[in-house]
Amino acid sequence: MSQRHLATLTAIAVLLASGLACSILAGNTDQLDTASARVADVPHKVGDWHAQDEAVDESLFDNAGAKSHWTRLYVNQRTHDSVLAILMCGRAGRMAVHTPEVCYRGAGFELPGEATVYELPGAPGQESARFFTAQFIKKAGNPTKLRLYWAWNARDQWEASPSPRWQFRGEPFLYKLYVSRTLNEPTSGKAAVDPTTEFLRQFVPVVNRTLFPES
């Protein structure tokens, strides 16, 4: 199995755990439907990054409470670096449960240190986007190292929330984004440059305009 597909399967394993659905007013259904429909509108081409869809087990996303979702491998056409991105939308109570620190450990990965916050500067007049990031290591079988970034978004702002179920309670919908890179594979740039942050720098403004066009 290639490292790329191993990274895909590992990232999707995060979705296996699902929580209890929380109550939402019936009037929020239209907002959820509209938000969910916009997930598919996120372009496959974002700057230098071009994506191909990855095949997934739909039942995993159903169990995770995702009303809409995609899994894509974005490849930089200049450097050939690649990242795996997973975008989901669903009810806030389902999207907010279970963080990767717990789920990846359940898939056999270790978290050597604590997750930290990566702050992506926003455009002039806009707030920064904040993502959690951590390195996960799997020693059994095919040794694998992953660098993962994740965040939630309910109001045009990606948040590294320490308590997402509390922070996003009552929201009619919630987006969840995972972006990961297999560290076993070499990068084309300098060692200090993480291709994932370069991807996020180009991707976040585009995905925000797509998911929140009214903003």
N, C-alpha and C positions, 0 to 999 in steps of 0.2 A: 504494500500500500504506500503511495507517495505521501511525502510530508504534507503536501497541499491538501489532499483528501483527509488525512489524519486530522489536520487542523480543523477542517470543516466538520467532521464527525464530533470532534471534541467540543467545538463551540455549540453545536446543536444539542449536545448532552445537557447544557445549561437549562434547556427548556423542559426537561423531564419533570421537574418539580413544579407543581402548581398549588396555589392556595385557594382558600374559600372565596367565592365570589361575594363582593359586598353589594349592598343595596344601593340602587341608583334610581332617581326619579324618572318616571316614564318620559317626561319632557326632554330628557337628555339624549334620547335615542337618536334623534335626527343629527345632533352634533357628533355623536359617535360614528354614525354612518358616513357623514361627510368627511370626518378626519380619517377614517379607515380607507375611504376611496382614494385619498391623496397619496397613500403609500406607494401605489403602483405608478404614480406620476413622477416619482424621483428618477431623474435621467440615468441612463446607463453610461453616459459619457460626461465626465466632470473634469474639466481641464485636461491634464495629461493622463487621467485615469479612465480606462475603458473597462466595463464590467461584462461578465458572463454569469448567467443564472446557474446556481448550483441545485441539483436535485436533493430534495429533503423528504422526510417522512411527515406527511401532513398531520398525522395524529399527534405528533409531539407538540406542534403549535396549537392544535385544538386543546390539548391538555393544559397548555400554558395560558389559555384564555385569549389568544391572539385572534382578533377579528379579521385582520389582514397582516400580511408579512411578506418579506422576501429575504433570500440569502444569496449574496453575490460575491464573486471574486473580482475585485478591481485590480487591474494591472496597469502600471505606469508605462506608457508607450515609449518613453525616453530611456528610463533606467531599468525597466523590466522588473522592478520590485512589485510585490503583490501583497494585498491585505484582504482579509475576509470580513465582510460587513453583513450584519443581520439587523433588519429594521422591523419592528412590530408595532401594532396599535391595538388597543383593547380598552376595556374598562379599567379604571385606575386601580381598583382593588386587586385585580389579577396581575396587571403589569408591574405593580410595586412589590410583590412578594418575592422572596428568595433572591439573594444576591449571589454573584459568581463565586465569592469567597467560599460559600457553603456548597454550591452545586458542583464546582470544579473539583473540590476535594472528594465529593461523592463519586466522581468519575476517575479517581486515582491520581489526581494532581495535588502537589504540595504548594503551599504559598510560603516561600522562604521568609518574607517580610510582610509588613503592613501595606495595604493599599494606600496610595498617595493621590493627591489631587493635581491633575494637569489643567492649567488654565490657558485656554486658547483666546488670544486677544481678539476683540470684536472690531468691526469697522468703526470709523469715527462716529460718535454719537450712540454706539451700541454697546451693550454689556458684553463681557467676556463669556465664553462658553466654558463650563467646568466639567471635566470628566474624571472619574476614578480611573486609576491605572495600577496594574500589578503584574508581576511576572509569575507564571505558574510552571512548575516542573513536574514531569512524569518520568519516573525512573524505571518502572516496570515495563516489560515488552520493548517496544521501540521508544528509547528515551526521547522525550520531546520537551522543548521549552517554548512557551507562548508568552507574548506580551499582549495584554488585553486592556482595552479602554471601554468604559461603559457609562451611560448617563440616561436620564429621563427628561421628558419635555412635555409640558402641558400648556404652556403659554408663550411659545416662541423663545424659550430660554432653556438650553441644555444644562441640567443640574446634576452635580455629584452629591446627591442627597444622602446623609447618614441615616435618615428615617423616612424613606419614600412613602410608606403607608400612611404616616402621619402628615407629611408635607403635602401630599397630593390627594388627601381625603376629600371627597365631594366633587372632584373634577369629573366632567362628563366623559373624558377620554384621556389616555396617556400614551405617549410614544416611548419606546425603549430602543436604544441603539447599542449594539456591540460592534467593536472593530478590533480584530486581532491579527497578529502576525507571528508566524513560526520563526523563532530565533535560530533554529538549526540551519536555516538557509542564509547564505551570505547576502549582503546588500551591496549595491553599486556605489553608494556614497561614502562619506567619511563615517568612521565608527561612531562618532558622537551624534550623528544625525539619525533619528528614527524615522523611517519612511512613513510610519503610521501617522505621525504628527504632520508630515507634509501632506498626506492624504486628507486629514481632518481640516487643515487650513484651507484647502480648495473645496472640500465637500460640505462643510457646515453651512457656509452662506447659501449654497445652492439648495440644500435640503430644507433650510429654514424658509426660503422663498417659496418652495414647493408646498410645504406642509402648512404654512401660515401666510398665504398670499395677501390676506387683508392687512397684514402688518407692514 
